[in-house]
């Protein structure tokens, strides 16, 4: 029962800090463009600032080794996610939106990185499987939640009221997340005298960071613009929330399924497949804008991006069990840079050209490069450690 409560609390925390604090912005983009009249460039920049906060949080976490401080920052992040979401509805000042989205990004890094690291340590300490598939299912659940809430509130409420409603939903979820949170301060692992499985600054990690950067581009462009892309198509107008819902429904069970797949066929093969599927989902948005094709693209996207995140972070967490949040944050640094740059670039291209086609082509090229870099990371890891140590973990 204790394990179930710990997992449920962690998943709910992800729903709050990622699902609401981050993903509520995706279905809100059409509302923000229509009512306050934001341009596509400003929409993209707001997403970029959000990821700048996420990146800043990741950098901060790499400097923290004190377990008590991590737990306090994790708890603060949950509260900040709620407050920063509510306040989006209480201003029309663009500069203040930028500040709030940045703070929201900080809370997301707390929920994702500190939460993943703390849970990994807790699982290891309590002799549980060191897998994070269940944890990252919170991302998919967050997408599902924001999609459903978006459809329920878009007509009865104005854009500013909608932001407040999202925040109130997060506040309700905060109660069980807080009450069922395990005592993470008691799960510190002793430092081992022997050599770690890998060097945190090795060539392997640096190449893996580049591969994860590519994955970040593939993730964030769709995460930011999927609803807007769907709504821009005449035959899909009014169906953006459904497309977003499908992505979330696909992502929710996918984490667990990727864990099962990687156990059977190996971590690297699973990652190759996840990267390839993510690229396919982007290609489908380019070549066919029909309802069925876009829905299938959203499904493949949801299932693939979540697998990449879950498997990558779990992999480095197992390599560095003494302080898993730190290597997870190093990897996320690259992911965060991608999340800062890509929305601004794609938003600019959409403003100039009036559509998202070239931005999607650019994203597809980056994802294809990511598969190549991922393979290079695997080969480098094998050379550095003499055997594919991570292949079937």
VEXDREN-2710 file (C-alpha; in Angstrom, 1 decimal):
% VEXDREN-2710
k/r/px/py/pz
1/UNK/0.0/0.0/0.0
2/UNK/2.9/2.4/0.8
3/UNK/4.4/1.8/-2.7
4/UNK/1.0/2.5/-4.4
5/UNK/0.6/5.7/-2.4
6/UNK/4.1/6.8/-3.3
7/UNK/3.6/6.1/-7.0
8/UNK/0.1/7.8/-7.1
9/UNK/1.4/10.9/-5.3
10/UNK/4.4/11.1/-7.7
11/UNK/2.1/10.7/-10.8
12/UNK/-0.3/13.4/-9.5
13/UNK/2.6/15.7/-8.9
14/UNK/3.6/15.2/-12.6
15/UNK/0.0/16.0/-13.6
16/UNK/0.2/19.2/-11.7
17/UNK/3.7/20.5/-12.6
18/UNK/3.7/19.2/-16.2
19/UNK/0.1/18.5/-17.2
20/UNK/-1.4/21.7/-15.8
21/UNK/1.5/24.1/-15.4
22/UNK/2.9/23.3/-18.8
23/UNK/0.3/21.6/-21.0
24/UNK/-2.6/23.8/-20.3
25/UNK/-0.9/26.3/-22.5
26/UNK/-1.3/24.1/-25.6
27/UNK/-5.1/24.1/-25.7
28/UNK/-5.0/27.8/-24.5
29/UNK/-3.0/29.0/-27.6
30/UNK/-6.1/29.4/-29.9
31/UNK/-7.9/31.2/-27.0
32/UNK/-4.9/33.5/-26.4
33/UNK/-4.6/34.3/-30.1
34/UNK/-8.3/35.0/-30.5
35/UNK/-9.1/37.0/-27.4
36/UNK/-6.0/38.9/-26.3
37/UNK/-4.9/38.9/-29.9
38/UNK/-1.4/37.4/-29.5
39/UNK/0.6/36.8/-32.6
40/UNK/2.1/33.4/-33.4
41/UNK/5.6/34.8/-32.7
42/UNK/4.6/35.9/-29.2
43/UNK/2.8/32.5/-28.6
44/UNK/6.1/30.8/-29.6
45/UNK/8.1/33.1/-27.4
46/UNK/5.9/32.4/-24.4
47/UNK/6.5/28.7/-24.9
48/UNK/10.3/29.4/-25.2
49/UNK/10.3/31.4/-21.9
50/UNK/8.5/28.5/-20.2
51/UNK/11.2/26.2/-21.3
52/UNK/13.9/28.7/-20.3
53/UNK/12.5/28.3/-16.8
54/UNK/12.6/24.5/-17.1
55/UNK/16.2/24.7/-18.3
56/UNK/17.1/27.1/-15.5
57/UNK/15.6/24.6/-13.0
58/UNK/17.5/21.8/-14.6
59/UNK/20.8/23.7/-14.2
60/UNK/20.0/24.5/-10.6
61/UNK/19.3/20.9/-9.8
62/UNK/22.7/19.8/-11.2
63/UNK/24.3/21.9/-8.4
64/UNK/22.2/20.4/-5.6
65/UNK/23.3/17.3/-3.7
66/UNK/21.6/18.0/-0.3
67/UNK/18.6/15.6/-0.1
68/UNK/16.6/17.8/2.3
69/UNK/16.9/20.8/0.0
70/UNK/15.8/18.7/-3.0
71/UNK/12.7/17.7/-1.1
72/UNK/11.9/21.3/0.0
73/UNK/12.3/22.6/-3.6
74/UNK/10.1/19.7/-4.9
75/UNK/7.3/20.7/-2.5
76/UNK/7.7/24.4/-3.4
77/UNK/7.5/23.5/-7.1
78/UNK/4.1/21.9/-6.6
79/UNK/2.7/25.1/-5.0
80/UNK/4.3/27.4/-7.6
81/UNK/2.7/25.3/-10.4
82/UNK/-0.7/26.1/-9.0
83/UNK/-0.1/29.8/-8.3
84/UNK/1.6/30.6/-11.6
85/UNK/-1.3/29.0/-13.6
86/UNK/-4.0/30.9/-11.7
87/UNK/-2.2/34.3/-12.1
88/UNK/-2.1/33.9/-15.9
89/UNK/-5.8/34.8/-15.8
90/UNK/-5.4/38.0/-13.8
91/UNK/-3.3/40.1/-16.1
92/UNK/-3.1/41.2/-19.8
93/UNK/0.4/42.4/-19.5
94/UNK/2.6/40.4/-21.9
95/UNK/5.7/40.9/-19.8
96/UNK/4.0/39.5/-16.8
97/UNK/2.9/36.5/-18.8
98/UNK/6.5/35.9/-19.7
99/UNK/7.4/36.0/-16.0
100/UNK/4.7/33.6/-15.0
101/UNK/5.5/31.2/-17.8
102/UNK/9.2/31.2/-16.7
103/UNK/8.2/30.5/-13.1
104/UNK/5.9/27.8/-14.3
105/UNK/8.9/26.2/-16.1
106/UNK/10.8/26.2/-12.9
107/UNK/8.0/24.3/-11.3
108/UNK/8.0/21.8/-14.1
109/UNK/11.7/21.0/-13.6
110/UNK/10.9/20.4/-9.9
111/UNK/8.1/18.0/-10.7
112/UNK/9.9/16.2/-13.5
113/UNK/13.5/16.1/-12.4
114/UNK/13.5/16.3/-8.7
115/UNK/10.4/14.1/-8.6
116/UNK/11.9/11.5/-10.9
117/UNK/15.2/11.4/-8.9
118/UNK/13.5/11.3/-5.5
119/UNK/11.2/8.5/-6.7
120/UNK/14.1/6.5/-8.2
121/UNK/16.0/6.7/-4.9
122/UNK/12.9/5.7/-3.0
123/UNK/12.3/2.7/-5.3
124/UNK/15.9/1.5/-5.0
125/UNK/15.9/2.0/-1.2
126/UNK/12.7/0.0/-0.9
127/UNK/13.9/-2.8/-3.3
128/UNK/11.4/-2.0/-6.0
129/UNK/12.1/-2.0/-9.8
130/UNK/14.1/1.0/-10.8
131/UNK/11.8/1.9/-13.7
132/UNK/10.0/5.2/-14.2
133/UNK/7.3/4.2/-16.6
134/UNK/4.5/4.7/-14.1
135/UNK/5.9/8.0/-13.0
136/UNK/6.0/9.4/-16.5
137/UNK/2.5/8.2/-17.2
138/UNK/1.6/11.4/-15.4
139/UNK/2.6/13.4/-18.5
140/UNK/0.0/11.5/-20.6
141/UNK/-2.6/11.9/-17.9
142/UNK/-1.9/15.6/-17.8
143/UNK/-2.5/15.9/-21.5
144/UNK/-5.8/14.0/-21.1
145/UNK/-6.8/16.2/-18.3
146/UNK/-6.1/19.5/-20.0
147/UNK/-7.8/18.3/-23.2
148/UNK/-11.0/17.3/-21.4
149/UNK/-11.0/20.5/-19.3
150/UNK/-10.3/22.6/-22.4
151/UNK/-13.4/21.2/-24.1
152/UNK/-15.6/21.7/-21.1
153/UNK/-14.6/25.3/-20.4
154/UNK/-13.9/26.8/-23.8
155/UNK/-17.5/28.0/-24.5
156/UNK/-18.9/28.9/-21.1
157/UNK/-15.8/30.8/-19.9
158/UNK/-13.6/33.5/-21.2
159/UNK/-9.8/32.9/-21.7
160/UNK/-8.9/34.5/-18.4
161/UNK/-11.4/32.4/-16.5
162/UNK/-10.1/29.3/-18.2
163/UNK/-6.6/29.9/-16.7
164/UNK/-8.1/30.3/-13.2
165/UNK/-10.0/27.0/-13.7
166/UNK/-6.9/25.2/-14.7
167/UNK/-5.2/26.5/-11.5
168/UNK/-8.1/25.4/-9.3
169/UNK/-8.0/21.9/-10.8
170/UNK/-4.3/21.8/-9.9
171/UNK/-5.1/23.0/-6.4
172/UNK/-7.5/20.1/-5.9
173/UNK/-4.9/17.6/-7.1
174/UNK/-2.3/19.1/-4.8
175/UNK/-4.1/17.7/-1.8
176/UNK/-3.5/13.9/-2.4
177/UNK/-0.1/14.6/-3.9
178/UNK/1.0/16.3/-0.7
179/UNK/-0.7/13.9/1.8
180/UNK/0.6/10.7/0.1
181/UNK/4.1/11.9/-0.6
182/UNK/6.6/9.5/1.0
183/UNK/9.4/10.6/3.4
184/UNK/12.0/11.2/0.7
185/UNK/14.5/12.4/3.3
186/UNK/14.8/8.8/4.6
187/UNK/15.8/7.3/1.2
188/UNK/19.4/8.6/0.9
189/UNK/21.7/5.9/-0.6
190/UNK/25.2/5.4/0.7
191/UNK/28.0/6.4/-1.6
192/UNK/29.9/3.4/-3.1
193/UNK/33.6/3.2/-2.9
194/UNK/33.9/1.6/-6.3
195/UNK/33.9/3.2/-9.7
196/UNK/30.5/4.1/-11.1
197/UNK/29.1/2.4/-14.1
198/UNK/29.8/5.6/-16.1
199/UNK/31.5/9.0/-15.9
200/UNK/29.0/11.8/-15.6
201/UNK/31.1/13.9/-17.9
202/UNK/32.2/11.1/-20.3
203/UNK/32.0/11.4/-24.1
204/UNK/29.0/9.0/-24.0
205/UNK/27.0/11.3/-21.8
206/UNK/27.8/14.3/-24.0
207/UNK/26.7/12.5/-27.2
208/UNK/23.6/11.2/-25.4
209/UNK/22.8/14.9/-24.5
210/UNK/23.0/15.7/-28.2
211/UNK/20.6/12.9/-29.1
212/UNK/18.3/14.1/-26.3
213/UNK/18.4/17.6/-27.8
214/UNK/17.1/16.2/-31.0
215/UNK/14.3/14.4/-29.2
216/UNK/13.5/17.7/-27.4
217/UNK/12.9/19.4/-30.7
218/UNK/10.7/16.6/-31.9
219/UNK/8.7/16.7/-28.7
220/UNK/8.3/20.4/-28.2
221/UNK/7.2/21.5/-31.6
222/UNK/4.2/19.1/-31.6
223/UNK/3.5/19.7/-27.9
224/UNK/3.3/23.5/-28.5
225/UNK/1.6/23.7/-31.8
226/UNK/-0.4/20.4/-32.3
227/UNK/-3.7/22.0/-31.3
228/UNK/-3.0/25.2/-33.3
229/UNK/-2.0/23.1/-36.3
230/UNK/-5.3/21.1/-36.1
231/UNK/-7.4/24.2/-35.6
232/UNK/-5.7/25.9/-38.7
233/UNK/-7.1/23.1/-40.9
234/UNK/-10.6/23.8/-42.1
235/UNK/-11.7/20.2/-41.8
236/UNK/-10.4/20.0/-38.2
237/UNK/-11.6/23.3/-36.8
238/UNK/-13.1/22.8/-33.4
239/UNK/-11.4/19.4/-33.1
240/UNK/-8.1/20.5/-31.6
241/UNK/-9.0/19.4/-28.1
242/UNK/-9.8/15.9/-29.5
243/UNK/-6.4/15.6/-31.2
244/UNK/-4.7/16.7/-27.9
245/UNK/-6.8/14.1/-26.0
246/UNK/-5.7/11.3/-28.3
247/UNK/-2.0/12.2/-27.8
248/UNK/-2.6/12.0/-24.0
249/UNK/-4.5/8.8/-24.2
250/UNK/-1.7/7.2/-26.2
251/UNK/1.0/8.5/-23.9
252/UNK/-0.6/7.3/-20.6
253/UNK/-0.1/3.6/-21.0
254/UNK/2.9/3.9/-23.3
255/UNK/5.5/4.4/-20.5
256/UNK/4.7/1.0/-19.0
257/UNK/4.6/-0.6/-22.4
258/UNK/8.0/0.8/-23.3
259/UNK/9.4/-0.6/-20.0
260/UNK/8.0/-4.1/-21.0
261/UNK/9.5/-3.8/-24.5
262/UNK/12.9/-2.7/-23.4
263/UNK/13.1/-5.5/-20.9
264/UNK/12.4/-8.0/-23.6
265/UNK/14.2/-6.5/-26.6
266/UNK/16.7/-4.1/-25.0
267/UNK/16.9/-0.4/-24.1
268/UNK/18.6/0.7/-27.2
269/UNK/16.3/-1.0/-29.7
270/UNK/13.4/0.5/-27.8
271/UNK/15.0/4.0/-28.1
272/UNK/15.6/3.5/-31.8
273/UNK/12.0/2.6/-32.3
274/UNK/10.7/5.5/-30.2
275/UNK/12.8/8.1/-32.1
276/UNK/11.7/6.6/-35.4
277/UNK/8.0/6.7/-34.5
278/UNK/8.3/10.3/-33.3
279/UNK/9.7/11.2/-36.7
280/UNK/6.9/9.3/-38.5
281/UNK/4.3/11.3/-36.5
282/UNK/5.8/14.6/-37.7
283/UNK/6.0/13.4/-41.3
284/UNK/2.3/12.4/-41.2
285/UNK/1.4/16.0/-40.2
286/UNK/3.2/17.2/-43.3
287/UNK/2.0/14.8/-46.0
288/UNK/-1.7/14.4/-45.0
289/UNK/-3.9/16.8/-43.1
290/UNK/-7.0/14.6/-43.1
291/UNK/-8.8/13.8/-39.8
292/UNK/-7.7/10.2/-39.6
293/UNK/-4.0/11.0/-40.5
294/UNK/-3.8/13.8/-37.9
295/UNK/-5.4/11.6/-35.2
296/UNK/-3.0/8.7/-36.0
297/UNK/-0.1/11.2/-35.9
298/UNK/-1.2/12.4/-32.5
299/UNK/-1.4/8.8/-31.2
300/UNK/2.0/7.9/-32.5
301/UNK/3.5/11.1/-31.1
302/UNK/2.0/10.6/-27.6
303/UNK/3.3/7.0/-27.4
304/UNK/6.8/7.8/-28.8
305/UNK/7.8/11.0/-27.0
306/UNK/6.9/9.7/-23.6
307/UNK/8.9/6.5/-24.2
308/UNK/12.0/8.6/-25.1
309/UNK/11.7/10.7/-21.9
310/UNK/11.0/7.7/-19.6
311/UNK/13.7/5.4/-21.0
312/UNK/16.4/8.1/-21.3
313/UNK/16.0/9.4/-17.7
314/UNK/15.6/6.0/-16.2
315/UNK/18.7/4.8/-18.0
316/UNK/21.0/7.6/-16.6
317/UNK/19.2/7.2/-13.2
318/UNK/20.3/3.6/-13.0
319/UNK/23.9/4.5/-14.0
320/UNK/24.1/7.1/-11.2
321/UNK/21.9/5.7/-8.3
322/UNK/23.6/7.8/-5.6
323/UNK/22.3/11.1/-7.0
324/UNK/20.0/10.4/-10.0
325/UNK/18.6/13.9/-10.2
326/UNK/21.9/15.3/-11.2
327/UNK/22.6/13.3/-14.4
328/UNK/18.9/13.5/-15.3
329/UNK/19.2/17.3/-15.1
330/UNK/22.4/17.2/-17.2
331/UNK/20.5/15.3/-19.9
332/UNK/17.5/17.6/-19.5
333/UNK/19.8/20.6/-20.0
334/UNK/20.0/19.7/-23.7
335/UNK/16.3/18.9/-23.9
336/UNK/15.6/22.3/-22.3
337/UNK/17.7/24.1/-24.9
338/UNK/15.7/22.5/-27.7
339/UNK/12.5/23.5/-26.0
340/UNK/13.7/27.1/-25.8
341/UNK/14.8/27.4/-29.4
342/UNK/12.4/25.2/-31.4
343/UNK/9.0/26.9/-30.5
344/UNK/10.5/30.4/-31.3
345/UNK/11.9/29.3/-34.7
346/UNK/8.7/27.4/-35.7
347/UNK/6.5/30.2/-34.5
348/UNK/8.5/32.7/-36.5
349/UNK/8.3/30.5/-39.7
350/UNK/4.6/30.1/-39.2
351/UNK/4.2/33.9/-38.9
352/UNK/6.2/34.6/-42.1
353/UNK/4.8/31.8/-44.2
354/UNK/1.3/31.5/-42.8
355/UNK/1.6/27.8/-42.1
356/UNK/3.6/25.3/-40.1
357/UNK/4.9/23.2/-43.0
358/UNK/8.5/24.3/-43.2
359/UNK/8.8/24.3/-39.4
360/UNK/7.6/20.7/-39.4
361/UNK/10.1/19.7/-42.1
362/UNK/12.9/21.2/-40.0
363/UNK/11.7/19.3/-37.0
364/UNK/11.7/16.1/-39.0
365/UNK/15.3/16.6/-40.1
366/UNK/16.4/17.1/-36.6
367/UNK/14.7/13.9/-35.4
368/UNK/16.3/11.9/-38.2
369/UNK/19.6/13.3/-37.1
370/UNK/18.7/12.2/-33.5
371/UNK/18.5/8.6/-34.6
372/UNK/22.0/8.7/-36.0
373/UNK/23.4/10.4/-32.9
374/UNK/21.7/7.9/-30.6
375/UNK/23.4/5.1/-32.5
376/UNK/26.7/6.9/-32.0
377/UNK/26.0/7.2/-28.3
378/UNK/25.4/3.5/-28.1
379/UNK/28.7/2.7/-29.9
380/UNK/30.6/5.1/-27.7
381/UNK/29.1/3.6/-24.5
382/UNK/30.2/0.2/-25.6
383/UNK/33.7/1.3/-26.3
384/UNK/34.0/3.1/-23.0
385/UNK/32.7/0.3/-20.8
386/UNK/33.7/-2.7/-22.9
387/UNK/30.1/-4.2/-23.2
388/UNK/26.6/-2.9/-23.9
389/UNK/25.9/-2.6/-20.2
390/UNK/22.8/-0.6/-20.6
391/UNK/21.3/-2.6/-23.5
392/UNK/18.9/-4.7/-21.5
393/UNK/18.5/-2.8/-18.3
END
